[in-house]
Amino acid sequence: MRHPFVKICGITTMDAAAAVAESGAGAIGFVFAPGSPREVSVEVAQSLITELPLSLETVGVFRRQPIEMVLRIAGQVGLTTVQLHGGETDADFDRLHAEGLDTIRAISIDDYLRLTAAGQLRTEDRLLIDAVTPGGGERFDPSRLTGEPPPGSWILAGGLTGQNVAELVRAVHPPGVDVSSGVEARRGVKDPSLIRAFVDAVRAA
């Protein structure tokens, strides 16, 4: 059985970036959404990415920002993937694809179930299923997904930690998992030891 893909998000420092690369995670996330405690500048993200292995997927996280700004930052930083959290349109995602970028559509569990029931779920983008407030570090009941598992290579997020991720992986069988606040020493500050422990816990599951 393959281990789930792991994305560590909200990286702002070199020691945290190095821990992600050394841990065996598949992706590293940089938050460009204004006001986030994990917001990183273009310059800092550029300097961190130049030190990372090319095999590591680099994800930029945006929320309700003009698509032209998203594309400009993605190009400046050298991102491989864009993750959108703000209810952007299908046309925005299509534009990103046309520019050669992979995409992740972050969506709450409530919106996921609503769109699935209405037959309106788009399958062109990788889905990241989060709690009612995406990016809030909250857990949701994983049993809500057992009857309607997402298609394709989706990612489970929302309140994951090194202590609970193995249990949730066994319960929901997500192809990928995403963590940010669950590997922090304090709000917005990553702990390299918690990053490594989280990836080890996913592998143990």
N, C-alpha and C positions, 0 to 999 in steps of 0.2 A: 504494500500500500504506500502511495506517495504521501509525503508530509505536506500539509497545507503551505501555500505560499505565504510569506510573512512580510508585511509592510510596517516599518517603524516611521511614524510621522511626527512632524513638529520639531525637526532637528535645527539647532541654531549654533552649535559649537563644533569645533574640530574634534574634541575628545568623544563627543556623542556620535559624530559621523564615523569616526574610526571604529567605535564599538559596533555600529550597525554593520559596517563592512566586514569586520572580523567575526561577527556572530553567525554569519551564514544566512542572514535575511535576504529576501529577494528584491526589496525595494526600499527606498528612503524617501521620505516626504518633507517638502519645504512649504511652509505656509506663507502665502503672500496676501492673505485677506487682511485688510486694515482693521486694527483694533484687537486682533487676536493676541493673547499673551505669548504666542509662539511665532508671531510674525517675524520674518527675516527679510533683510534688504537684498536687493539684486546683487550688490557687491559681495556681501557675505556668502550668499548661496553660490555665486560663481567661484569664490575661493575654495569653498568646501568641495564642490563637484570636481574641481581639477585634481583633487587628491584621491578621488574614489575610483575603484576598478570599473572598467567599462561594462562589466557584466551586471552591475547593480542598476536596476531601473530607478531613474530619478523622476520623481513626481512633484509637480507644482500644484498646490491647493489654492483655489480661488473661490470667492463667494460674491455674487452680484457685482462683478466687475466687467467693463466693456470687453467684448471679445477681441477687439484690436489691441487692448492693453495686455490681455492674456497672451496673445500671440507674440507681442513684442517682448514681454518678459521671458516667455518660453525660449525664444530665440537667443536672447542675451545670455541667459543662464546656461542654456544647453540641456533643457529638459527633454526627456523621452516621452513623458506622459503628463496629461493635464487632468486634474480632478476638480469637478465643479460641484458646488454645494448650494447654489442659489436659485434653483428652479429655472436654469437656462433652457433655451428652446432647442428643439431637435436641429434646427438650422445652425445653431452655434456649434453643436457637436459635429455636424457634417463639415463645417468650416475647419475645425481642428483636424479632422481626418484628412481633409483635402491638403492640409499643410504637412501631412506625414506624421502627425502626433497620435499616440494611443490615448484613449480616454477612459476615465472612471466617472460614472454618474453616482454621486452620493445621494441617497434617498432614505427617508425614515421608514420604519417598519409599517407605520400606518399608511403612508402613501404607496408603498409597495403593494400591500394587500388590496388597497382601493383600485390601483391601476390594473392589477392582475384580475380582479373580479370583473372589471369593466372591459377586459380584453385590450387594454391600451398600453401594455408594457412594451417598451422598445427594447429590442435585443441586440442592437448594434454596438452598444457600449457595455463595458464591464460594470456591473452594479456593485456598489458598496452599501450594504444594508446596515443602518444605524438605528439608534433609539429615536424617540419622538423628536428630540432636539439634536440633529446631527452635529457631531463635534463636541457634544457636551459631556462626554465621558460617562454617560448613563447606560445602565444595562436594560435590556428588555427580555421578556420571557421567550426563550428560544423555541418553546413549543409552538409559538405562533407561526413558525416557519415550516414545521414538519409536514403540514398538509399542503403547502404551496412552496416547495423549494425553488429558489430562483434558477433560471436556466443558465447554462454556460459557466464561465469562470468567475463566479461572484465572490465577494469579500465580506466577511462578518466583522462588524465593528460595534463599539458601544460598551464602555466599562470593562474592557478586557484587562486582565492582569496576569502576572506569572502564576498566581494562585488559582485562578478560575479558568484559564484558557484551555487547559487539557480537558476538563469536564465538558466545556461547551463544544469543543471540537468533536468529542465522542458523541455528543447529543445531536448535533446539527450537521456534522460532516461538511463543513464549508471548504471549498477549494482554496480559500485564502482567508487570512485574518489581518486586522489592522489595529495598531495600538498607538496611543500618544500619551495621555495623562497617566495611564497605568504603568509607565516606566519612568516616572518623574520623582525626583527627590523632593521637589516642591513645584508649585504651579509654574509651568513653562520651562523648567530646568530638568533636563534628562539626566538619569543616573546610568552610567555605562554598565554597572553590575546588574541593574534591573533589566537592561536591554538584553544582555547575554542570558539572564535567567529566563526571560520570556521566550526567547527562541528555543532554548533547551526544553522548556515545558511543552512547546508545540511539537517538537520532535518526539518527546516522550509519549505524547498522546497517540 
